[in-house]
């Protein structure tokens, strides 16, 4: 099994070269040797249906595996009925556009946990079950995965145990998204050797089945953090920021992992995705 690499959204270099539309991004990435991209809809979907269809067609033609990041407004843990309905509608919109784009996974954050993690998780599971029930009717063949991401700050739901609990509600449909920068930030550092990464990966395999390691979805970037966790994404050039890259890639290789690695470095996500790919490929030899 191997890992494929790509960026989240369009980079500074893509824009500096004069590209005006995301429709040009799949061909541009493929020309560089990248194989994946994540369409960022954190602030909602601003595209039309025809645009989504064309983006999906271009990505398929260029061999780019496409995922979608759902709106940040999703909050499975809310106790407000109006916000619960809005959360369901955000999922429904994300599914609609993912189907148009032929994207196979929707990445999302679970929501807040400032009022207590246990209660937040119970609420999140209950609302997720409603979303899954709807999605089973909309997509009975389970062509779209719901991929829940690890948290970046301590007051958010989404530590490793929590995303495992959410994924266990429907293992064929759900995917864990390990954002290694987020875990590094929430731990206030510490992801520096291979065992740090391997422990997380082995835990996923134990709780969700060995097959989860063959279809991983991961985010990686350098990150700046404070006492509560994430402050901002950084670039690989800024060497003072972790997490460590080579031990991470070594863990993936030793455990024979497969899947996608999406780089979220600030503005240099394409360059840094290629950098990770080259290190990974050199380590495979």
Helices and strands as residue ranges (DSSP letters): E 3-8, H 12-16, G 22-24, H 25-32, E 36-40, H 49-61, E 65-69, H 81-101, E 105-108, H 117-138, E 145-149, H 160-167, E 174-179, H 180-186, H 194-208, G 210-214, E 216-220, E 222-226, E 229-234, H 246-254, E 259-263, H 269-284
